[in-house]
Amino acid sequence: MQRSKTQSRANVVLIAGVLFNLSISLLYSWSVIKSGLTAAPDAGGFGWSSAQAGLPYTIAIVFFALGLLGGGIVQDRIGPRKVITAGGLLAGLGMVLSSFAGQSVLGVCLTYGVLTGTGIGLGYGCVTPCALKWFDPSKKGLVAGLVVGGFGLAAVYLAPATQMLIEGFGISQTFLILGIVTIVVSVPIAQLIKNPETDYVPASSSVRKAGKASVERTPDRTWRQMVRTKEFYLLFALFALSSSVGLMIIGNLSKIATIQDPASAAGYAALLVSLLALFNTGGRVVGGILSDKIGRISTLVLVFAIQCLNMCLFALYGNFALLTLGALFVGFSYGTLLSVFPSMTADLYGLRNYGTNYGILYLAWGLSGVLAPVMADVVFDVTGTFDAAYLICAAILALCILLGVVLKRQLNAASGKAVNLDRGESPAS
């Protein structure tokens, strides 16, 4: 009976984590907001340049990462509930204040970029480590994929909802409405999320029940021990470079559709963003499951190769069908990163200090918002297209494939157990 109750509680935390991430995923509305900001004033827009409209998004990504690091450190000490609640409040407050910033680029950078970005990071950074502590270690990829999948899925409703709000109420009122809804929904959900008791033992997986060898217990390492390993710096570089490509497409997809299919893009740009979100979510869940089965690094190298080919061809996508195909590969590949990297952090460095450790690694994701997205905005302002940016992104992913191979060899050399390491087990201390 006790086991049934604790498993039920674990499922509640998992579902609450998914729903919370679903409620704070405001970054995925920016592609639609950006199209409005760059529209001419007589068309209801602010007349900003692409670089100006991309700046709040870039700042939000940086502060997302900083918020995740801060939240990870604090939640390791006081538990996740208070931090997650503060994250939901701050994310919504930033949106509300953005509605009063007018057409000020600086104002939106401070409200949306700093406040909303920090709030999202505080909340997002706490739900995954909390959920992982409730479940068997052999399910790291699946659990992380489900929790972060909620974040990616939000664009399914946020993109069309944001489009309708902008058309009906304008950009400023859209910020206000989205901010209020975020607070009202996220804060109550946050109250359901907490860590298990210190002596809690998760239900064993079917593998263990069948009597097969279990996943080895990962040694818990502090952040100081983590940053002294060569693997950390390879992971950091891979995370920063690979995620920057996905963020570039996610932040510009509406504009890309308008440029590459101008005749009909107005009717489906928001739909395309929603479809990308579905593929993004699918990548987080399926990629997490796949990494549990074939190994974290093998999964990463596979998606790097897929995304590299996709970037080489992206300039040729000139209609809805081809752009949807491109969005499928972008969403799936990017989503996989967001489940594999947190799982690898737990694999290599343990769960006791996971919040802090993953928060430090997640700074790479913050850096990624200043790489390909900024590069693409500059390329677009100079050339009027993203064609050169796609090729630069393909080169970045080719480098990621090489670094992935180096990382796999480094891990195998550290332990001498090639098969177990590839399946996510920890290197020898």
C-alpha positions as CSV (number, residue, x, y, z in Angstrom):
1,M,0.0,0.0,0.0
2,Q,2.8,2.3,0.9
3,R,4.6,1.6,-2.3
4,S,1.4,2.3,-4.3
5,K,1.1,5.7,-2.5
6,T,4.6,6.7,-3.2
7,Q,4.4,5.7,-6.8
8,S,1.2,7.7,-7.1
9,R,3.0,10.7,-5.6
10,A,5.8,10.3,-8.1
11,N,3.4,10.4,-10.9
12,V,1.7,13.5,-9.5
13,V,5.1,15.3,-9.4
14,L,5.9,14.2,-13.0
15,I,2.6,15.4,-14.3
16,A,2.8,18.7,-12.4
17,G,6.3,19.2,-13.8
18,V,5.0,18.7,-17.3
19,L,2.1,21.1,-16.8
20,F,4.3,23.7,-15.1
21,N,6.7,23.7,-18.0
22,L,3.7,23.9,-20.4
23,S,2.5,27.1,-18.6
24,I,5.8,29.0,-18.6
25,S,7.2,28.3,-22.1
26,L,6.8,31.9,-23.2
27,L,10.0,31.8,-25.4
28,Y,8.1,29.8,-28.0
29,S,5.7,32.7,-28.7
30,W,8.6,35.0,-29.7
31,S,8.7,33.9,-33.3
32,V,5.2,35.3,-33.7
33,I,5.8,38.3,-31.6
34,K,8.9,39.1,-33.5
35,S,7.0,39.2,-36.8
36,G,4.7,41.7,-35.2
37,L,7.5,43.8,-33.9
38,T,9.2,44.0,-37.3
39,A,6.0,44.8,-39.1
40,A,5.5,48.4,-40.3
41,P,3.7,50.8,-37.9
42,D,0.8,51.3,-40.3
43,A,0.3,47.5,-40.2
44,G,0.1,47.5,-36.4
45,G,3.8,46.7,-35.8
46,F,6.6,48.6,-34.2
47,G,8.8,48.8,-37.2
48,W,11.9,47.3,-35.5
49,S,14.7,45.8,-37.4
50,S,15.3,42.0,-37.2
51,A,18.3,42.6,-35.0
52,Q,16.3,44.8,-32.6
53,A,13.4,42.3,-32.5
54,G,15.8,39.5,-31.8
55,L,17.6,41.2,-28.9
56,P,15.0,40.6,-26.2
57,Y,14.8,36.9,-27.2
58,T,18.6,36.6,-27.0
59,I,18.7,38.3,-23.6
60,A,15.9,36.1,-22.4
61,I,17.9,33.0,-23.4
62,V,20.9,34.3,-21.5
63,F,18.9,35.1,-18.3
64,F,17.0,31.8,-18.7
65,A,20.4,30.1,-18.3
66,L,21.4,32.3,-15.4
67,G,18.0,31.8,-13.7
68,L,18.4,28.1,-14.2
69,L,21.8,28.1,-12.5
70,G,20.6,30.3,-9.6
71,G,17.4,28.2,-9.2
72,G,19.5,25.0,-9.3
73,I,21.8,26.1,-6.5
74,V,18.9,27.3,-4.3
75,Q,16.7,24.3,-4.8
76,D,19.6,22.0,-3.9
77,R,19.4,23.7,-0.5
78,I,15.8,24.6,0.2
79,G,13.8,22.3,-2.1
80,P,12.1,23.1,-5.4
81,R,8.6,24.4,-4.5
82,K,9.5,27.9,-3.5
83,V,11.9,28.4,-6.3
84,I,9.4,27.1,-8.9
85,T,6.7,29.4,-7.5
86,A,9.0,32.4,-7.7
87,G,9.8,31.4,-11.3
88,G,6.2,31.4,-12.4
89,L,5.5,34.7,-10.7
90,L,8.6,36.4,-12.3
91,A,8.0,35.0,-15.8
92,G,4.4,36.4,-15.8
93,L,5.5,39.7,-14.2
94,G,8.0,40.3,-16.9
95,M,5.4,39.9,-19.6
96,V,3.0,42.2,-17.7
97,L,5.6,44.9,-17.5
98,S,6.5,44.4,-21.2
99,S,3.0,45.7,-22.0
100,F,3.9,49.0,-20.4
101,A,7.3,49.3,-22.1
102,G,5.7,50.8,-25.3
103,Q,8.0,50.6,-28.3
104,S,11.2,50.9,-26.3
105,V,13.7,48.2,-27.3
106,L,15.5,48.7,-24.0
107,G,12.3,48.4,-22.1
108,V,11.3,45.1,-23.6
109,C,14.9,43.8,-23.2
110,L,14.7,44.5,-19.5
111,T,11.2,43.2,-18.9
112,Y,10.9,40.3,-21.2
113,G,14.6,39.6,-21.6
114,V,15.7,39.9,-18.0
115,L,12.6,39.3,-15.9
116,T,10.7,36.8,-17.9
117,G,13.9,35.0,-19.0
118,T,15.1,34.7,-15.4
119,G,11.7,33.5,-14.2
120,I,11.4,30.8,-16.8
121,G,14.9,29.6,-15.9
122,L,14.1,29.5,-12.2
123,G,11.1,27.3,-12.7
124,Y,12.4,25.1,-15.6
125,G,15.6,24.4,-13.7
126,C,13.9,22.8,-10.7
127,V,11.2,20.5,-12.2
128,T,13.5,18.1,-14.0
129,P,15.9,17.3,-11.0
130,C,12.9,16.9,-8.7
131,A,11.1,14.5,-11.1
132,L,14.3,12.4,-11.7
133,K,14.6,11.8,-7.9
134,W,11.2,10.1,-7.8
135,F,12.0,7.5,-10.5
136,D,14.4,4.6,-11.1
137,P,17.8,5.7,-12.6
138,S,17.2,3.5,-15.7
139,K,14.3,5.9,-16.7
140,K,16.4,9.1,-16.7
141,G,15.9,9.7,-20.4
142,L,12.2,9.0,-20.4
143,V,11.5,11.1,-17.3
144,A,13.6,14.0,-18.5
145,G,12.1,13.8,-21.9
146,L,8.5,14.0,-20.6
147,V,9.2,16.9,-18.3
148,V,11.1,19.1,-20.8
149,G,8.6,17.9,-23.4
150,G,6.0,20.0,-21.7
151,F,8.1,23.1,-22.3
152,G,8.4,22.4,-26.1
153,L,4.7,21.5,-26.4
154,A,3.6,24.9,-25.3
155,A,4.1,26.5,-28.7
156,V,1.3,24.3,-30.0
157,Y,-1.1,26.6,-28.3
158,L,1.1,29.7,-27.7
159,A,1.9,30.4,-31.3
160,P,-1.7,30.5,-32.6
161,A,-3.0,32.1,-29.4
162,T,-0.3,34.8,-29.6
163,Q,-1.2,35.4,-33.3
164,M,-4.9,35.8,-32.5
165,L,-4.1,38.1,-29.5
166,I,-1.9,40.4,-31.6
167,E,-4.5,40.6,-34.4
168,G,-7.2,41.3,-31.9
169,F,-5.6,43.5,-29.2
170,G,-2.1,44.6,-30.5
171,I,1.3,43.7,-29.2
172,S,1.3,45.5,-25.9
173,Q,-2.0,44.0,-24.7
174,T,-0.8,40.6,-25.9
175,F,2.1,40.9,-23.4
176,L,-0.3,41.8,-20.6
177,I,-2.7,38.9,-21.3
178,L,0.0,36.3,-21.6
179,G,1.6,37.5,-18.4
180,I,-1.6,37.3,-16.3
181,V,-2.4,33.8,-17.6
182,T,1.1,32.6,-16.9
183,I,0.8,33.7,-13.2
184,V,-2.7,32.3,-12.7
185,V,-1.9,28.9,-14.2
186,S,1.7,28.3,-13.1
187,V,1.7,29.2,-9.4
188,P,-1.0,26.7,-8.3
189,I,0.7,23.9,-10.2
190,A,4.0,24.7,-8.5
191,Q,2.5,23.8,-5.2
192,L,2.3,20.1,-6.2
193,I,6.1,19.8,-6.9
194,K,8.4,18.7,-4.1
195,N,11.4,16.4,-3.5
196,P,10.9,12.9,-2.1
197,E,12.1,12.1,1.5
198,T,15.8,11.6,1.9
199,D,15.3,7.8,2.5
200,Y,13.0,7.4,-0.5
201,V,13.8,4.5,-2.8
202,P,12.1,4.6,-6.2
203,A,10.2,1.6,-7.6
204,S,12.5,-0.7,-9.5
205,S,12.3,-0.9,-13.2
206,S,11.2,-4.0,-15.1
207,V,14.8,-4.7,-15.9
208,R,15.6,-5.1,-12.2
209,K,12.5,-7.2,-11.5
210,A,13.6,-9.6,-14.2
211,G,16.9,-10.1,-12.4
212,K,19.1,-8.4,-14.9
213,A,22.1,-6.2,-14.1
214,S,21.0,-2.8,-12.9
215,V,22.4,0.5,-13.8
216,E,25.4,1.3,-11.6
217,R,24.9,4.0,-9.0
218,T,26.5,7.2,-10.2
219,P,29.0,8.9,-7.8
220,D,27.7,12.2,-6.7
221,R,30.1,15.0,-7.6
222,T,30.1,18.7,-6.7
223,W,30.3,21.4,-9.3
224,R,34.0,21.9,-8.4
225,Q,34.7,18.2,-9.2
226,M,32.6,18.4,-12.3
227,V,34.4,21.4,-13.9
228,R,37.8,19.6,-13.4
229,T,36.8,16.8,-15.8
230,K,37.5,17.0,-19.5
231,E,34.1,15.6,-20.3
232,F,32.4,18.7,-18.9
233,Y,34.0,21.1,-21.4
234,L,33.2,18.8,-24.3
235,L,29.6,18.6,-23.1
236,F,29.5,22.4,-22.7
237,A,30.8,23.0,-26.3
238,L,28.4,20.5,-27.8
239,F,25.4,21.9,-25.9
240,A,26.2,25.5,-26.9
241,L,26.9,24.9,-30.5
242,S,24.1,22.4,-31.3
243,S,21.3,24.2,-29.5
244,S,22.2,27.5,-31.1
245,V,21.1,26.1,-34.5
246,G,17.7,25.0,-33.2
247,L,17.2,28.4,-31.4
248,M,18.0,30.2,-34.6
249,I,15.3,28.5,-36.5
250,I,12.8,28.6,-33.7
251,G,13.2,32.3,-33.2
252,N,12.9,33.1,-37.0
253,L,10.6,30.5,-38.4
254,S,7.6,32.8,-39.1
255,K,9.9,35.2,-40.9
256,I,11.6,32.3,-42.8
257,A,8.3,31.1,-44.0
258,T,7.4,34.7,-45.1
259,I,10.6,35.0,-47.1
260,Q,10.8,31.5,-48.7
261,D,7.1,31.2,-49.5
262,P,5.8,34.8,-49.6
263,A,2.7,34.0,-51.6
264,S,1.0,31.8,-48.9
265,A,3.0,32.1,-45.7
266,A,0.6,34.5,-44.0
267,G,-1.9,31.8,-43.8
268,Y,0.2,29.2,-42.1
269,A,3.2,30.8,-40.4
270,A,1.7,30.4,-36.9
271,L,0.7,26.8,-37.8
272,L,4.3,26.1,-38.8
273,V,5.5,27.3,-35.5
274,S,3.0,25.0,-33.7
275,L,4.1,22.0,-35.8
276,L,7.7,22.7,-35.0
277,A,6.7,22.6,-31.3
278,L,5.1,19.2,-31.7
279,F,8.2,17.8,-33.3
280,N,10.3,19.5,-30.6
281,T,8.2,17.8,-28.0
282,G,8.4,14.4,-29.8
283,G,12.2,14.8,-29.9
284,R,12.4,15.4,-26.2
285,V,10.4,12.2,-25.4
286,V,11.5,9.9,-28.2
287,G,15.1,11.2,-28.0
288,G,15.1,10.5,-24.2
289,I,13.8,7.0,-24.7
290,L,16.2,6.3,-27.5
291,S,19.1,7.5,-25.5
292,D,18.1,5.1,-22.7
293,K,18.4,2.3,-25.3
294,I,21.2,3.1,-27.7
295,G,23.2,5.5,-25.6
296,R,23.4,9.2,-25.0
297,I,26.3,10.0,-27.3
298,S,25.1,7.8,-30.1
299,T,21.8,9.6,-30.0
300,L,23.5,13.0,-30.1
301,V,25.7,12.1,-33.1
302,L,22.6,10.8,-34.9
303,V,20.6,14.0,-34.5
304,F,23.7,16.2,-35.3
305,A,24.0,14.4,-38.6
306,I,20.3,14.8,-39.4
307,Q,20.3,18.5,-38.5
308,C,23.5,19.1,-40.5
309,L,21.9,17.7,-43.7
310,N,18.7,19.6,-43.0
311,M,20.6,22.9,-42.7
312,C,22.4,22.2,-46.0
313,L,19.0,21.9,-47.7
314,F,16.9,24.5,-45.8
315,A,17.3,27.3,-48.3
316,L,15.5,25.1,-50.9
317,Y,12.4,24.7,-48.8
318,G,10.0,27.0,-50.7
319,N,6.5,25.7,-49.8
320,F,4.5,24.6,-46.8
321,A,5.3,20.9,-47.3
322,L,9.0,21.3,-47.5
323,L,9.1,23.9,-44.7
324,T,7.1,21.5,-42.5
325,L,9.7,18.8,-43.3
326,G,12.5,21.1,-42.3
327,A,10.7,22.1,-39.1
328,L,10.2,18.4,-38.3
329,F,14.0,17.7,-38.3
330,V,14.8,21.0,-36.5
331,G,12.2,20.3,-33.8
332,F,13.1,16.7,-33.3
333,S,16.8,17.3,-33.2
334,Y,16.6,20.3,-30.9
335,G,14.2,18.6,-28.6
336,T,16.4,15.5,-28.3
337,L,19.2,17.8,-26.9
338,L,17.0,19.0,-24.1
339,S,16.4,15.5,-22.8
340,V,19.9,13.9,-23.5
341,F,22.0,16.6,-21.9
342,P,20.2,16.6,-18.5
343,S,20.3,12.8,-18.5
344,M,24.0,12.8,-19.2
345,T,24.6,15.3,-16.4
346,A,22.9,12.9,-14.0
347,D,24.7,9.9,-15.5
348,L,28.2,11.4,-15.1
349,Y,27.8,13.5,-11.9
350,G,24.9,12.1,-9.9
351,L,21.6,13.6,-8.6
352,R,22.6,15.0,-5.2
353,N,24.1,18.2,-6.7
354,Y,22.2,17.9,-10.0
355,G,20.5,21.3,-9.8
356,T,23.8,23.1,-9.4
357,N,25.7,20.9,-11.9
358,Y,23.1,21.1,-14.6
359,G,22.7,24.8,-14.0
360,I,26.4,25.3,-14.8
361,L,26.2,23.2,-17.9
362,Y,23.0,25.0,-18.9
363,L,25.0,28.2,-19.2
364,A,26.0,26.7,-22.5
365,W,22.4,26.9,-23.6
366,G,22.4,30.6,-22.6
367,L,25.5,31.2,-24.7
368,S,23.8,29.5,-27.6
369,G,21.3,32.3,-27.8
370,V,24.2,34.7,-28.6
371,L,25.7,32.4,-31.3
372,A,23.6,31.3,-34.3
373,P,20.6,33.5,-33.6
374,V,22.6,36.7,-33.5
375,M,24.6,35.6,-36.5
376,A,21.4,34.9,-38.4
377,D,20.0,38.4,-37.6
378,V,23.1,40.1,-38.8
379,V,23.2,37.9,-42.0
380,F,19.5,38.8,-42.7
381,D,19.9,42.5,-42.1
382,V,22.9,42.5,-44.6
383,T,21.6,40.1,-47.3
384,G,17.8,40.0,-46.8
385,T,17.8,36.1,-46.6
386,F,19.0,33.4,-44.2
387,D,20.7,31.3,-46.8
388,A,24.3,32.0,-45.6
389,A,23.2,31.4,-42.0
390,Y,21.9,27.9,-42.9
391,L,25.3,27.0,-44.3
392,I,27.2,28.4,-41.3
393,C,24.8,26.3,-39.1
394,A,25.6,23.2,-41.1
395,A,29.3,23.8,-40.5
396,I,28.6,24.2,-36.8
397,L,26.9,20.8,-36.7
398,A,29.7,19.1,-38.6
399,L,32.0,20.3,-35.8
400,C,29.5,18.9,-33.3
401,I,29.7,15.4,-34.9
402,L,33.5,15.5,-34.5
403,L,33.3,16.7,-30.9
404,G,30.7,13.9,-30.2
405,V,33.2,11.3,-31.4
406,V,35.9,12.8,-29.3
407,L,33.7,12.8,-26.2
408,K,32.7,9.2,-26.7
409,R,36.4,8.1,-26.9
410,Q,37.2,10.2,-23.9
411,L,34.5,8.6,-21.8
412,N,35.4,5.1,-23.0
413,A,39.1,5.7,-22.2
414,A,38.1,7.0,-18.7
415,S,36.3,3.8,-17.7
416,G,37.4,1.1,-20.1
417,K,33.8,0.1,-20.4
418,A,32.7,1.2,-23.9
419,V,29.3,-0.4,-23.9
420,N,28.2,0.7,-20.5
421,L,29.4,4.3,-21.0
422,D,27.6,4.6,-24.3
423,R,24.4,3.6,-22.4
424,G,24.7,6.4,-20.0
425,E,26.5,4.9,-17.0
426,S,29.1,6.9,-15.2
427,P,32.9,6.8,-15.7
428,A,35.1,5.4,-13.0
429,S,36.0,7.9,-10.3
